[in-house]
Amino acid sequence: MARYTGPKAKIARRFREQIFGPDKAVEKRNYPPGQHGNSRKRSKQSEYSVQLMEKQKCKYTYGILEKQFRGTFHLASVAKGVTGENLIKFLEARLDNTVFRLGIAPTRNAARQCVSHRHITVNGKVVNIPSYQLRPGDVVAVREKAKSLEVIADSVAQLAGRGKWNWLDWDGKEMSGKFMAYPDRDQIPENIREQLIVELYSK
């Protein structure tokens, strides 16, 4: 299954944000990578370049490639409501992202792996598709035989309910969480200017 596997610090420095989590490299060198990254004479970005960078940042943040991203944007554009907000809501409703939000895995990449390795169930059935779109009322849980896995047990012990997200309800005893509703845009902490992405796809 395709996903980005290159150097994360380099990508985070490109956007000057710790989009993959705390990163000392980004803190120490808060400028773009490359031999001209720290140059004061950087050309002014065009409108298209700014929009493209925002889309790329969103894709890297949620760990998806162009085909899936474009498909999610299409769903957002035909759904009721504001297209940009719908896009972020649908990305948040992905199964791998929800596993990450619940604290079952420490990162989105780790959450994707948990899902792919069949450690996660939705409404009692094993789902191994990271992009699976959750709906309000769906229950995401760790499979019984996977509860003893060290990586999952450690993550749950340290991170479960990490943000106490309003749209998720975590049950520590059962190691399961309920997707209560699509989150409002102001509840989602990611620093993404989704309107720029809408403008990019509208060209």
Backbone as CSV, one residue per row, in Angstrom:
resi,resn,N_x,N_y,N_z,CA_x,CA_y,CA_z,C_x,C_y,C_z
1,MET,0.858,-1.190,0.000,0.000,0.000,0.000,0.892,1.237,0.000
2,ALA,0.713,2.117,-0.952,1.607,3.259,-1.118,1.475,4.259,0.031
3,ARG,2.618,4.763,0.470,2.651,5.827,1.457,4.042,6.436,1.438
4,TYR,4.173,7.635,1.994,5.471,8.292,2.013,6.353,7.650,3.073
5,THR,7.582,7.270,2.687,8.501,6.614,3.627,9.847,7.336,3.703
6,GLY,9.918,8.545,3.144,11.165,9.288,3.144,11.426,10.000,4.460
7,PRO,12.458,10.864,4.481,12.832,11.586,5.712,11.755,12.588,6.147
8,LYS,11.275,12.441,7.381,10.184,13.275,7.865,10.651,14.666,8.284
9,ALA,11.845,14.742,8.877,12.337,16.036,9.337,12.494,16.997,8.159
10,LYS,12.938,16.473,7.041,13.128,17.295,5.851,11.796,17.881,5.372
11,ILE,10.762,17.046,5.395,9.429,17.501,4.976,8.889,18.534,5.964
12,ALA,9.041,18.253,7.261,8.543,19.178,8.277,9.243,20.535,8.169
13,ARG,10.541,20.526,7.883,11.289,21.780,7.731,10.804,22.562,6.507
14,ARG,10.372,21.854,5.491,9.861,22.527,4.300,8.669,23.410,4.650
15,PHE,7.822,22.917,5.564,6.627,23.669,5.953,6.845,24.493,7.221
16,ARG,8.015,24.330,7.833,8.370,25.028,9.064,7.385,24.748,10.181
17,GLU,6.858,23.538,10.192,5.919,23.098,11.228,6.207,21.650,11.573
18,GLN,5.989,21.294,12.814,6.223,19.921,13.261,4.983,19.078,12.959
19,ILE,4.741,18.847,11.676,3.509,18.175,11.264,3.499,16.689,11.609
20,PHE,4.665,16.120,11.914,4.733,14.705,12.276,4.914,14.509,13.782
21,GLY,4.775,15.571,14.543,4.988,15.492,15.977,6.273,16.207,16.380
22,PRO,6.582,16.241,17.684,7.781,16.928,18.166,9.038,16.491,17.414
23,ASP,9.829,17.448,16.978,11.014,17.153,16.178,12.111,18.166,16.503
24,LYS,13.212,17.685,17.087,14.306,18.574,17.485,14.971,19.207,16.266
25,ALA,15.003,18.470,15.154,15.632,19.003,13.939,14.908,20.243,13.449
26,VAL,13.582,20.227,13.559,12.785,21.378,13.118,12.975,22.550,14.076
27,GLU,13.103,22.236,15.366,13.302,23.290,16.358,14.645,23.990,16.152
28,LYS,15.681,23.218,15.876,17.025,23.774,15.720,17.198,24.500,14.390
29,ARG,16.573,23.971,13.337,16.733,24.561,12.012,15.360,24.874,11.422
30,ASN,14.786,25.940,11.902,13.439,26.312,11.478,13.483,27.103,10.172
31,TYR,14.034,26.484,9.148,14.073,27.057,7.809,14.079,25.901,6.821
32,PRO,13.692,26.148,5.567,13.584,25.062,4.582,14.900,24.326,4.383
33,PRO,14.851,23.035,3.985,16.069,22.264,3.738,16.759,22.700,2.450
34,GLY,17.986,22.259,2.261,18.725,22.603,1.045,19.765,23.671,1.304
35,GLN,20.693,23.817,0.377,21.795,24.750,0.586,21.367,26.207,0.615
36,HIS,20.194,26.508,0.062,19.700,27.876,0.070,18.565,28.070,1.081
37,GLY,18.363,27.061,1.932,17.239,27.107,2.869,17.296,28.263,3.838
38,ASN,18.520,28.654,4.254,18.664,29.711,5.247,18.978,31.055,4.602
39,SER,18.855,31.138,3.299,19.159,32.372,2.592,18.063,33.400,2.806
40,ARG,18.462,34.635,2.987,17.482,35.706,3.179,16.855,36.117,1.849
41,LYS,17.553,35.826,0.768,17.072,36.225,-0.554,16.289,35.097,-1.212
42,ARG,15.126,34.830,-0.680,14.270,33.802,-1.240,13.176,34.473,-2.059
43,SER,12.955,33.956,-3.247,11.966,34.570,-4.125,10.565,34.478,-3.528
44,LYS,9.735,35.475,-3.830,8.381,35.502,-3.316,7.557,34.403,-3.975
45,GLN,6.779,33.685,-3.147,5.970,32.584,-3.665,4.762,33.111,-4.437
46,SER,4.433,32.424,-5.515,3.240,32.768,-6.281,2.005,32.256,-5.545
47,GLU,0.850,32.727,-5.976,-0.411,32.282,-5.372,-0.576,30.775,-5.541
48,TYR,-0.245,30.279,-6.713,-0.344,28.837,-6.971,0.584,28.055,-6.055
49,SER,1.805,28.564,-5.863,2.777,27.882,-5.014,2.291,27.784,-3.578
50,VAL,1.693,28.850,-3.073,1.167,28.853,-1.701,0.046,27.827,-1.556
51,GLN,-0.835,27.785,-2.552,-1.952,26.836,-2.516,-1.454,25.402,-2.593
52,LEU,-0.483,25.163,-3.456,0.066,23.817,-3.614,0.757,23.362,-2.338
53,MET,1.501,24.259,-1.704,2.185,23.924,-0.450,1.181,23.541,0.636
54,GLU,0.053,24.233,0.658,-0.959,23.935,1.675,-1.556,22.544,1.440
55,LYS,-1.781,22.213,0.171,-2.303,20.885,-0.136,-1.289,19.809,0.251
56,GLN,-0.018,20.048,-0.076,1.029,19.078,0.246,1.148,18.887,1.753
57,LYS,1.054,19.990,2.498,1.134,19.897,3.959,-0.011,19.055,4.517
58,CYS,-1.194,19.245,3.964,-2.356,18.484,4.410,-2.176,16.994,4.112
59,LYS,-1.669,16.690,2.922,-1.452,15.295,2.531,-0.426,14.623,3.433
60,TYR,0.671,15.303,3.717,1.701,14.730,4.580,1.207,14.589,6.022
61,THR,0.431,15.559,6.471,-0.085,15.510,7.843,-0.932,14.267,8.070
62,TYR,-1.822,13.972,7.118,-2.715,12.820,7.280,-2.164,11.549,6.636
63,GLY,-0.992,11.641,6.019,-0.325,10.446,5.492,-1.001,9.803,4.306
64,ILE,-1.500,10.611,3.366,-2.154,10.032,2.195,-1.549,10.622,0.915
65,LEU,-1.706,9.894,-0.174,-1.173,10.319,-1.455,-2.271,10.971,-2.307
66,GLU,-1.880,11.422,-3.487,-2.750,12.274,-4.301,-4.092,11.633,-4.672
67,LYS,-4.072,10.371,-5.082,-5.301,9.735,-5.548,-6.363,9.705,-4.453
68,GLN,-5.969,9.277,-3.238,-6.919,9.228,-2.132,-7.340,10.630,-1.718
69,PHE,-6.391,11.552,-1.751,-6.704,12.923,-1.354,-7.729,13.534,-2.308
70,ARG,-7.518,13.318,-3.601,-8.452,13.847,-4.591,-9.835,13.215,-4.423
71,GLY,-9.864,11.923,-4.110,-11.141,11.257,-3.885,-11.872,11.819,-2.680
72,THR,-11.117,12.096,-1.612,-11.722,12.687,-0.419,-12.239,14.080,-0.704
73,PHE,-11.486,14.828,-1.512,-11.929,16.182,-1.875,-13.234,16.123,-2.672
74,HIS,-13.348,15.137,-3.540,-14.585,14.995,-4.318,-15.766,14.738,-3.384
75,LEU,-15.580,13.860,-2.406,-16.656,13.602,-1.438,-17.035,14.882,-0.702
76,ALA,-16.017,15.664,-0.346,-16.261,16.907,0.387,-17.013,17.919,-0.475
77,SER,-16.704,17.919,-1.772,-17.312,18.910,-2.663,-18.780,18.618,-2.959
78,VAL,-19.166,17.348,-2.914,-20.562,17.002,-3.213,-21.421,16.914,-1.953
79,ALA,-20.776,16.918,-0.778,-21.522,16.857,0.480,-22.073,18.233,0.829
80,LYS,-23.091,18.262,1.669,-23.669,19.524,2.103,-22.678,20.241,3.015
81,GLY,-22.677,21.557,2.943,-21.796,22.329,3.806,-20.639,22.949,3.047
82,VAL,-19.693,23.481,3.790,-18.523,24.147,3.218,-17.506,23.094,2.792
83,THR,-17.079,23.150,1.544,-16.192,22.123,0.991,-14.904,21.964,1.795
84,GLY,-14.257,23.062,2.128,-12.999,22.995,2.867,-13.162,22.337,4.225
85,GLU,-14.197,22.719,4.938,-14.445,22.128,6.263,-14.810,20.655,6.125
86,ASN,-15.594,20.322,5.105,-15.946,18.922,4.871,-14.699,18.082,4.617
87,LEU,-13.753,18.644,3.871,-12.515,17.928,3.565,-11.784,17.533,4.836
88,ILE,-11.588,18.482,5.739,-10.875,18.196,6.989,-11.670,17.213,7.850
89,LYS,-12.985,17.349,7.862,-13.819,16.435,8.653,-13.710,15.004,8.139
90,PHE,-13.719,14.829,6.816,-13.617,13.488,6.244,-12.224,12.893,6.483
91,LEU,-11.209,13.725,6.468,-9.863,13.236,6.769,-9.779,12.790,8.225
92,GLU,-10.435,13.533,9.097,-10.455,13.155,10.516,-11.242,11.872,10.746
93,ALA,-12.217,11.595,9.873,-13.067,10.414,10.035,-12.426,9.141,9.486
94,ARG,-11.227,9.257,8.898,-10.522,8.061,8.444,-10.228,7.153,9.640
95,LEU,-10.238,5.858,9.407,-10.014,4.912,10.499,-8.625,5.067,11.105
96,ASP,-7.587,5.203,10.258,-6.235,5.307,10.814,-6.077,6.570,11.655
97,ASN,-6.688,7.667,11.222,-6.594,8.903,11.998,-7.314,8.771,13.334
98,THR,-8.453,8.091,13.335,-9.214,7.917,14.569,-8.466,7.023,15.551
99,VAL,-7.809,5.992,15.043,-6.987,5.129,15.903,-5.884,5.958,16.559
100,PHE,-5.310,6.870,15.786,-4.288,7.780,16.321,-4.879,8.718,17.359
101,ARG,-6.011,9.329,17.066,-6.643,10.261,17.994,-7.014,9.590,19.321
102,LEU,-7.444,8.341,19.237,-7.833,7.617,20.446,-6.635,7.255,21.312
103,GLY,-5.426,7.300,20.736,-4.234,6.968,21.499,-3.860,5.503,21.430
104,ILE,-4.521,4.744,20.545,-4.199,3.328,20.376,-2.819,3.187,19.746
105,ALA,-2.418,4.189,18.977,-1.094,4.222,18.354,-0.506,5.616,18.559
106,PRO,0.824,5.719,18.695,1.454,7.011,18.994,1.532,7.976,17.811
107,THR,1.472,7.472,16.587,1.543,8.327,15.395,0.531,7.834,14.367
108,ARG,0.293,8.648,13.351,-0.624,8.222,12.292,-0.040,7.063,11.497
109,ASN,1.267,7.060,11.291,1.896,5.945,10.580,1.732,4.643,11.357
110,ALA,1.917,4.722,12.664,1.748,3.536,13.509,0.290,3.088,13.507
111,ALA,-0.623,4.042,13.492,-2.055,3.715,13.450,-2.390,3.015,12.144
112,ARG,-1.825,3.501,11.046,-2.039,2.883,9.738,-1.566,1.436,9.751
113,GLN,-0.431,1.200,10.395,0.114,-0.154,10.472,-0.768,-1.055,11.325
114,CYS,-1.283,-0.517,12.431,-2.185,-1.299,13.292,-3.420,-1.757,12.509
115,VAL,-3.952,-0.852,11.713,-5.136,-1.196,10.921,-4.779,-2.228,9.853
116,SER,-3.689,-2.002,9.129,-3.272,-2.904,8.052,-2.967,-4.301,8.567
117,HIS,-2.475,-4.401,9.788,-2.129,-5.696,10.375,-3.299,-6.356,11.082
118,ARG,-4.495,-5.812,10.866,-5.737,-6.438,11.347,-5.837,-6.455,12.876
119,HIS,-5.364,-5.417,13.507,-5.451,-5.320,14.966,-6.674,-4.521,15.417
120,ILE,-7.411,-3.957,14.456,-8.505,-3.040,14.787,-9.837,-3.559,14.240
121,THR,-10.882,-3.359,15.027,-12.233,-3.727,14.575,-13.116,-2.481,14.535
122,VAL,-14.122,-2.530,13.679,-15.143,-1.478,13.623,-16.491,-2.162,13.775
123,ASN,-17.191,-1.814,14.823,-18.487,-2.443,15.126,-18.366,-3.966,15.219
124,GLY,-17.250,-4.413,15.785,-17.050,-5.842,16.026,-16.449,-6.626,14.871
125,LYS,-16.247,-5.992,13.737,-15.686,-6.681,12.568,-14.304,-6.114,12.241
126,VAL,-13.388,-7.001,11.904,-12.035,-6.574,11.567,-12.053,-5.750,10.279
127,VAL,-11.404,-4.586,10.319,-11.270,-3.727,9.142,-9.781,-3.425,8.971
128,ASN,-9.239,-3.749,7.813,-7.811,-3.523,7.579,-7.554,-2.481,6.483
129,ILE,-8.503,-1.578,6.328,-8.389,-0.509,5.331,-8.208,0.822,6.067
130,PRO,-6.991,1.383,6.066,-6.731,2.624,6.812,-7.629,3.781,6.403
131,SER,-8.027,3.831,5.133,-8.841,4.950,4.644,-10.338,4.768,4.906
132,TYR,-10.713,3.686,5.579,-12.127,3.411,5.860,-12.775,4.626,6.525
133,GLN,-13.889,5.071,5.961,-14.578,6.246,6.482,-15.570,5.864,7.581
134,LEU,-15.322,6.385,8.762,-16.212,6.118,9.891,-17.446,7.009,9.811
135,ARG,-18.527,6.521,10.399,-19.748,7.297,10.486,-20.135,7.448,11.949
136,PRO,-20.864,8.500,12.291,-21.275,8.679,13.686,-21.943,7.422,14.241
137,GLY,-21.479,7.014,15.421,-22.006,5.815,16.060,-21.109,4.599,15.919
138,ASP,-20.147,4.640,14.994,-19.231,3.505,14.808,-18.323,3.345,16.023
139,VAL,-18.072,2.093,16.390,-17.213,1.785,17.534,-15.911,1.174,17.031
140,VAL,-14.801,1.809,17.355,-13.471,1.353,16.963,-12.811,0.708,18.182
141,ALA,-12.317,-0.508,18.027,-11.744,-1.222,19.170,-10.509,-2.018,18.773
142,VAL,-9.717,-2.355,19.771,-8.554,-3.215,19.564,-9.016,-4.665,19.644
143,ARG,-8.593,-5.494,18.691,-8.963,-6.906,18.714,-8.485,-7.553,20.015
144,GLU,-9.232,-8.522,20.481,-8.927,-9.157,21.762,-7.501,-9.684,21.813
145,LYS,-7.066,-10.363,20.755,-5.734,-10.958,20.765,-4.625,-9.932,20.551
146,ALA,-5.003,-8.713,20.188,-3.997,-7.663,19.969,-3.817,-6.770,21.199
147,LYS,-4.689,-6.912,22.187,-4.626,-6.056,23.364,-3.346,-6.242,24.158
148,SER,-2.743,-7.408,24.048,-1.518,-7.694,24.808,-0.246,-7.285,24.072
149,LEU,-0.382,-6.830,22.833,0.797,-6.401,22.090,1.442,-5.211,22.793
150,GLU,2.755,-5.286,22.953,3.466,-4.275,23.735,3.287,-2.862,23.178
151,VAL,3.395,-2.736,21.852,3.306,-1.406,21.252,1.938,-0.773,21.472
152,ILE,0.884,-1.582,21.419,-0.465,-1.059,21.630,-0.715,-0.793,23.108
153,ALA,-0.302,-1.742,23.959,-0.503,-1.584,25.399,0.222,-0.349,25.926
154,ASP,1.447,-0.130,25.474,2.220,1.031,25.920,1.577,2.331,25.460
155,SER,1.126,2.344,24.205,0.508,3.550,23.671,-0.780,3.885,24.405
156,VAL,-1.593,2.868,24.656,-2.859,3.081,25.359,-2.594,3.591,26.770
157,ALA,-1.590,3.000,27.445,-1.279,3.393,28.816,-0.821,4.847,28.893
158,GLN,-0.098,5.295,27.877,0.474,6.640,27.897,-0.394,7.694,27.224
159,LEU,-1.108,7.291,26.165,-1.741,8.284,25.309,-3.249,8.207,25.180
160,ALA,-3.870,7.142,25.646,-5.311,6.978,25.427,-6.083,8.195,25.937
161,GLY,-6.975,8.676,25.098,-7.751,9.857,25.446,-6.890,11.101,25.490
162,ARG,-5.789,11.085,24.730,-4.745,12.109,24.808,-5.280,13.532,24.742
163,GLY,-6.254,13.752,23.870,-6.756,15.115,23.717,-8.173,15.251,24.217
164,LYS,-8.754,14.123,24.628,-10.158,14.100,25.038,-11.000,14.837,24.007
165,TRP,-10.858,14.367,22.783,-11.573,14.998,21.674,-13.078,14.874,21.879
166,ASN,-13.777,15.958,21.626,-15.221,15.993,21.883,-16.014,15.032,21.013
167,TRP,-15.474,14.674,19.853,-16.217,13.803,18.944,-15.908,12.319,19.152
168,LEU,-15.039,12.017,20.130,-14.674,10.630,20.413,-14.934,10.304,21.880
169,ASP,-15.372,9.095,22.127,-15.631,8.643,23.495,-14.806,7.387,23.753
170,TRP,-13.815,7.472,24.639,-12.874,6.378,24.874,-13.248,5.570,26.108
171,ASP,-13.224,4.238,25.979,-13.465,3.309,27.078,-12.166,2.537,27.329
172,GLY,-11.451,2.924,28.369,-10.151,2.329,28.649,-10.210,0.850,28.995
173,LYS,-11.251,0.436,29.682,-11.359,-0.974,30.086,-11.549,-1.886,28.878
174,GLU,-12.362,-1.441,27.944,-12.632,-2.249,26.757,-11.642,-1.969,25.629
175,MET,-10.819,-0.934,25.812,-9.894,-0.495,24.769,-10.646,-0.253,23.462
176,SER,-11.662,0.565,23.581,-12.484,0.886,22.416,-12.934,2.342,22.501
177,GLY,-13.263,2.887,21.357,-13.738,4.260,21.316,-14.877,4.406,20.334
178,LYS,-15.756,5.339,20.605,-16.912,5.557,19.747,-16.750,6.869,18.994
179,PHE,-16.960,6.795,17.683,-16.937,7.992,16.841,-18.315,8.627,16.962
180,MET,-18.400,9.664,17.802,-19.701,10.233,18.145,-20.313,11.068,17.015
181,ALA,-19.476,11.873,16.379,-19.971,12.766,15.326,-18.778,13.326,14.563
182,TYR,-19.051,13.895,13.397,-17.989,14.592,12.679,-17.603,15.825,13.494
183,PRO,-16.321,16.085,13.659,-15.907,17.232,14.480,-16.158,18.558,13.770
184,ASP,-16.367,19.594,14.561,-16.439,20.944,14.003,-15.017,21.375,13.655
185,ARG,-14.893,22.268,12.686,-13.551,22.675,12.239,-12.728,23.273,13.370
186,ASP,-13.358,24.053,14.257,-12.585,24.690,15.327,-12.140,23.703,16.405
187,GLN,-12.603,22.458,16.336,-12.162,21.432,17.283,-10.925,20.683,16.783
188,ILE,-10.606,20.852,15.517,-9.481,20.139,14.909,-8.233,21.016,15.001
189,PRO,-7.182,20.556,15.672,-6.018,21.408,15.950,-5.053,21.623,14.790
190,GLU,-5.131,20.824,13.736,-4.170,20.940,12.640,-4.209,22.327,11.995
191,ASN,-3.022,22.882,11.769,-2.898,24.214,11.187,-2.921,24.118,9.662
192,ILE,-4.111,23.954,9.129,-4.285,23.802,7.683,-5.290,24.838,7.195
193,ARG,-4.899,25.570,6.169,-5.794,26.581,5.567,-6.512,25.918,4.395
194,GLU,-7.586,25.233,4.713,-8.269,24.392,3.728,-8.856,25.185,2.556
195,GLN,-9.137,26.471,2.768,-9.698,27.273,1.686,-8.715,27.397,0.526
196,LEU,-7.420,27.411,0.821,-6.413,27.472,-0.226,-6.443,26.218,-1.077
197,ILE,-6.735,25.082,-0.460,-6.823,23.818,-1.187,-8.037,23.837,-2.111
198,VAL,-9.138,24.366,-1.625,-10.352,24.474,-2.436,-10.075,25.356,-3.655
199,GLU,-9.391,26.476,-3.419,-9.061,27.373,-4.524,-8.155,26.711,-5.548
200,LEU,-7.236,25.870,-5.070,-6.324,25.177,-5.961,-7.081,24.221,-6.888
201,TYR,-7.988,23.437,-6.309,-8.742,22.466,-7.098,-9.817,23.136,-7.968
202,SER,-10.118,24.378,-7.666,-11.147,25.088,-8.432,-10.597,25.680,-9.725
203,LYS,-9.279,25.640,-9.887,-8.674,26.256,-11.082,-8.881,25.381,-12.307
